[in-house]
Amino acid sequence: MGISKYPRSGQRIAPSTLVDILTAAPPTGVLSNGSYARFADIDETVWKSNSAYECRLMGDRLVNEVKQNINHLPWEIKFRTLSLFTKKIPLCDLDLELRTFNALKRRFGQNVPPETLIRDLLTIAGFGVRCLVDFLASIEHYGNQPVVTEQLELAVPTETTPKLSPEEFPAKIEVEISHYPRQGHRIAPRALKDILNIPVKDRRMAHTFLCNLDESAWENYSPEICQKLALAVVKCTSDFRTVLSKEGGRIKIPVPKTNGKPIFLQLEQRTFNCLNSRGLLDNPVRLAEMTVADLITMAGFGVKSLVDLLTALETQVSESFAPNSEVLEIAQRLSRLKEVEELRIDDPRFGLALQALRMT
């Protein structure tokens, strides 16, 4: 492994990751043998029937094709993590061009984090389209190679994930039916930040990203705009449904810890029906053990239900109402007001604050 020019003998010329923008037919007359209907079809076998010079020339043509179409790369590709190829990415074990190696080393050091997104690579200084093609071709080849050390690692005992304590979680989840989005509640789930990290498609909200649409969105925008933003969140999440069904296994459901006290959620009717029919509302510990992938693959539980549940739960886990001495003193004063007994813990205006304080 070391510094070498792309493309490399025995490796794909067309990275599998970029097949969606390599659908055009390659130029004729470059390769003396073999017929390829698309750039995407030029894999490792091209080296067996063509000279190294011809393969390198085709590699240059492919890089030019990627340059012309890189802005059309689908969102689900841009938001893929490098962990799909391999769990470890040591630069010293990869075949890379010098420019690619230097740009990655300056940015990450000796090891590229596997959680890096495809789209983030192009934001690295000095890392152009050729570097992207070079790196993807190399890492795809590296990820397909058997790693001898993995057999040794299997023999090392790994730490088990600590079991959830039932006493820490709510004894029950009580539900009031309402429609998402809800005034004063989050619009975009924090748990889906990676796929919602895209700008809002509205010139009036420049520099606003979907992932940042928390409770404050209702103070900054009209209810009509908030409704449209919620639709955009659901649409974006729906675009990544396949990705979430696979990679969502790493995202736990954020059930708040209340030491046995019930929580009150506002949920859509469909969300309630799916959770209630499986007994998850009466057993929040089971819900806390589930992942986004578990929910998104559950029959009848759609993308909107996922966003609905996550935003409802995450709004509960607000850190804005810490029970310090000043807050508790104010609470004591409020308790002496007339008709205070009519205040409900699930009141959309301030119920979250009461729940965060665990007040009844």
C-alpha positions in Angstrom: 0.0 0.0 0.0 1.3 3.5 -0.7 1.2 6.4 -3.2 0.1 5.4 -6.7 -1.8 6.9 -9.5 -5.5 6.3 -10.1 -6.8 4.1 -11.7 -4.9 1.0 -10.4 -4.6 -2.4 -11.9 -7.0 -4.8 -10.3 -9.3 -2.1 -8.9 -12.6 -0.8 -10.3 -12.2 2.3 -12.5 -15.8 3.4 -11.7 -16.5 3.5 -8.0 -19.7 1.7 -7.1 -20.8 4.6 -4.9 -21.1 6.9 -7.9 -23.1 4.7 -10.3 -26.1 7.0 -10.1 -24.2 9.8 -12.0 -22.2 7.4 -14.3 -25.1 6.3 -16.5 -23.8 7.9 -19.7 -22.0 5.8 -22.3 -18.2 6.0 -22.2 -16.5 7.3 -25.3 -15.7 4.8 -28.0 -12.2 4.1 -29.3 -10.5 4.5 -25.8 -10.6 0.8 -25.0 -9.5 -1.7 -27.6 -11.4 -4.6 -26.0 -14.7 -4.9 -24.2 -18.0 -3.1 -24.6 -19.4 -1.1 -21.8 -22.9 0.5 -22.0 -22.3 2.9 -19.1 -19.3 4.4 -17.3 -20.7 2.6 -14.2 -20.0 -0.8 -15.7 -16.2 -0.3 -16.0 -15.1 -2.6 -13.1 -12.0 -4.6 -12.3 -12.3 -6.9 -15.4 -11.3 -4.1 -17.8 -7.7 -4.6 -16.8 -7.7 -8.2 -18.2 -8.5 -7.2 -21.8 -7.0 -3.7 -22.2 -3.6 -2.1 -21.7 -2.7 -0.1 -18.7 -2.4 3.0 -20.8 -6.0 2.5 -22.2 -7.3 2.0 -18.7 -5.7 5.1 -17.3 -7.0 7.1 -20.2 -10.5 5.8 -19.5 -10.0 6.8 -15.8 -9.4 10.4 -16.9 -12.5 10.3 -19.0 -14.5 9.0 -16.0 -13.2 11.8 -13.7 -14.4 14.4 -16.3 -17.8 12.7 -16.3 -18.0 12.9 -12.5 -17.0 16.6 -12.6 -19.9 17.4 -14.9 -22.5 15.5 -12.8 -21.3 15.8 -9.2 -24.0 18.3 -8.4 -26.6 15.7 -9.3 -25.4 13.2 -6.8 -28.6 11.9 -4.9 -29.0 12.9 -1.3 -29.0 9.3 -0.1 -25.5 8.9 -1.6 -24.2 12.2 -0.1 -25.3 11.2 3.3 -23.8 7.7 3.3 -21.0 7.2 5.8 -17.7 5.6 5.0 -18.5 2.9 7.5 -20.6 1.2 4.8 -17.3 0.2 3.2 -15.1 -0.6 6.2 -15.0 0.0 9.9 -11.4 1.1 9.9 -9.7 3.5 7.4 -6.0 3.9 8.1 -4.5 6.0 5.3 -1.2 4.0 5.4 -3.1 0.9 4.2 -4.7 2.6 1.2 -3.4 3.1 -2.3 -3.9 6.8 -3.0 -2.6 9.6 -5.2 -0.3 12.0 -3.4 -2.7 14.9 -3.4 -5.5 12.7 -2.1 -3.3 11.4 0.7 -2.1 14.8 1.8 -5.5 16.4 1.8 -7.0 13.6 3.9 -4.0 13.5 6.3 -4.2 17.3 6.9 -7.9 17.0 7.7 -8.0 13.7 9.7 -4.5 12.6 10.5 -3.5 8.9 10.0 -7.1 7.6 10.3 -10.2 8.7 8.5 -13.3 8.5 10.8 -15.7 5.8 9.4 -18.6 8.1 10.3 -17.5 10.7 7.7 -20.2 11.5 5.2 -19.5 11.3 1.4 -20.6 14.9 1.0 -18.1 16.1 3.7 -15.2 14.8 1.6 -15.6 17.6 -1.0 -15.4 20.2 1.7 -11.8 19.3 2.5 -9.3 21.9 1.3 -7.5 20.7 -1.8 -9.8 17.6 -2.2 -11.3 17.8 -5.6 -13.4 15.5 -7.7 -10.4 13.4 -8.9 -9.5 13.0 -5.2 -13.0 11.8 -4.5 -12.9 9.2 -7.3 -9.4 8.1 -6.3 -10.4 7.7 -2.6 -13.7 5.9 -3.2 -12.1 3.5 -5.7 -9.4 2.7 -3.2 -11.6 2.4 -0.1 -14.1 0.1 -1.9 -11.2 -2.2 -2.9 -9.8 -2.0 0.6 -13.2 -2.8 2.2 -13.6 -5.9 0.1 -10.3 -7.4 1.2 -10.2 -9.9 4.1 -8.5 -8.5 7.2 -6.4 -11.1 9.0 -6.5 -9.1 12.3 -10.3 -9.3 12.5 -9.9 -13.0 13.5 -7.7 -12.0 16.4 -10.1 -9.3 17.5 -13.0 -11.7 17.7 -11.1 -13.6 20.5 -10.9 -10.5 22.6 -14.0 -10.2 24.9 -16.0 -7.1 24.3 -17.9 -5.1 26.8 -21.6 -5.9 26.8 -24.1 -3.0 26.5 -25.4 -2.2 30.0 -29.0 -3.3 30.5 -31.6 -0.7 30.9 -33.0 -0.3 34.4 -36.8 -0.4 34.3 -37.0 1.8 37.4 -35.4 4.7 35.5 -38.0 4.9 32.8 -41.6 6.0 32.9 -44.0 3.4 34.1 -46.4 4.3 31.3 -46.8 6.7 28.4 -50.1 8.5 28.4 -51.2 9.9 25.0 -53.4 12.7 23.8 -54.2 12.6 20.1 -53.0 15.6 18.0 -51.4 16.4 14.7 -47.8 16.9 13.9 -46.3 19.5 13.9 -47.4 20.9 17.3 -47.0 24.5 18.3 -44.2 24.9 20.7 -42.8 21.5 20.0 -39.7 20.5 17.9 -40.2 20.2 14.2 -37.1 18.2 13.3 -35.9 15.3 15.4 -32.3 15.6 16.8 -31.9 11.8 16.2 -32.1 12.3 12.5 -29.7 15.3 12.3 -27.4 13.6 9.9 -30.0 13.2 7.1 -31.7 16.6 7.9 -28.5 18.6 7.7 -29.6 20.3 4.5 -30.7 23.9 3.9 -34.4 24.8 3.7 -35.5 25.4 0.1 -36.9 28.9 0.7 -35.0 32.1 -0.1 -36.6 33.8 2.8 -34.9 31.5 5.3 -31.3 31.6 4.0 -28.8 29.7 6.0 -31.5 27.8 7.9 -31.1 24.0 8.0 -33.9 21.5 8.5 -32.0 19.8 11.4 -32.1 23.1 13.4 -35.9 23.4 13.5 -36.4 23.1 17.2 -39.1 24.6 19.5 -37.8 28.1 18.7 -39.1 27.8 15.1 -42.6 28.7 16.2 -41.3 32.0 17.6 -39.4 32.8 14.4 -41.9 31.8 11.7 -45.7 31.8 11.2 -47.7 28.7 11.8 -48.3 28.3 8.1 -44.5 28.3 7.4 -43.9 25.9 10.3 -46.4 23.5 8.7 -44.5 23.7 5.4 -41.2 23.1 7.2 -42.7 20.1 8.8 -43.7 18.7 5.4 -40.1 19.3 4.2 -38.8 17.3 7.2 -41.1 14.4 6.5 -40.2 14.5 2.8 -36.5 14.5 3.5 -36.8 11.6 6.0 -38.9 9.7 3.5 -36.1 10.1 0.9 -33.7 8.3 3.3 -36.1 5.5 4.4 -34.0 2.8 2.9 -30.9 4.2 4.5 -32.6 4.4 7.9 -33.9 0.8 7.7 -30.3 -0.3 7.5 -28.1 2.3 9.4 -30.9 3.4 11.8 -30.0 0.4 14.0 -27.5 2.6 15.7 -30.0 5.3 16.7 -31.8 4.5 20.0 -35.3 5.9 20.7 -34.9 8.8 23.2 -37.3 7.8 25.9 -36.8 10.2 28.9 -35.9 8.8 32.3 -38.5 9.9 34.9 -37.8 7.3 37.6 -41.2 5.6 37.2 -43.4 8.7 36.7 -45.6 8.6 33.6 -45.0 11.0 30.7 -47.7 12.6 28.6 -47.2 12.7 24.8 -49.2 14.2 22.0 -49.2 11.8 19.1 -50.9 11.3 15.8 -53.7 8.7 15.8 -51.7 6.3 13.5 -48.6 6.6 15.7 -50.7 5.8 18.8 -52.4 2.8 17.2 -49.1 1.2 16.1 -47.4 1.7 19.5 -50.5 0.8 21.5 -51.2 -2.4 19.5 -47.7 -3.7 20.4 -47.9 -2.7 24.0 -45.1 -0.2 23.8 -47.0 2.5 25.5 -47.4 0.3 28.6 -43.8 -0.8 28.4 -41.6 2.2 27.8 -38.5 0.1 28.6 -39.1 -2.0 25.5 -39.5 1.2 23.5 -36.2 2.5 24.8 -34.5 -0.7 23.7 -35.7 -0.2 20.1 -33.9 1.7 17.4 -35.0 3.9 14.5 -34.5 0.9 12.2 -36.8 -1.2 14.3 -39.6 1.4 14.1 -39.2 2.2 10.4 -39.5 -1.5 9.5 -42.5 -2.0 11.7 -45.7 -2.7 9.8 -47.9 0.3 9.6 -45.4 2.6 11.2 -44.5 5.1 8.4 -42.0 7.9 8.1 -44.4 10.5 9.5 -45.0 8.3 12.5 -41.3 8.1 13.1 -40.9 11.9 13.0 -44.0 12.3 15.1 -42.8 10.1 17.9 -39.2 11.3 17.9 -40.2 15.0 18.1 -42.7 14.3 20.8 -40.1 12.4 22.9 -37.3 14.9 22.3 -39.5 17.8 23.3 -39.9 16.0 26.6 -36.1 15.8 27.1 -35.8 19.6 27.1 -32.9 20.9 29.1 -34.3 24.4 29.2 -36.0 23.9 32.6 -33.3 22.7 35.1 -34.8 22.4 38.6 -32.5 24.9 40.3 -33.3 26.9 43.4 -34.5 30.0 41.5 -36.9 27.9 39.4 -38.3 26.0 42.4 -38.9 29.3 44.3 -40.9 30.7 41.4 -42.8 27.4 41.3 -43.7 27.8 44.9 -45.1 31.3 44.2 -47.2 30.0 41.3 -48.6 27.2 43.5 -50.3 29.9 45.6 -52.2 31.4 42.6 -55.9 31.0 42.2 -57.2 28.1 40.0 -53.7 26.6 40.0 -55.2 23.2 40.2 -56.5 23.6 36.7 -53.0 23.6 35.2 -52.3 20.4 33.4 -48.9 18.7 33.1 -49.5 18.2 29.4 -50.4 21.8 28.7 -48.7 22.6 25.3 -47.7 26.1 26.6 -45.7 25.1 29.7 -46.4 21.5 30.4 -42.9 20.5 29.3 -41.4 22.7 32.0 -43.5 21.0 34.6 -42.6 17.6 33.3 -38.9 18.4 33.2 -39.2 19.4 36.9 -41.2 16.3 37.6 -44.0 18.4 39.2 -47.6 17.2 39.5 
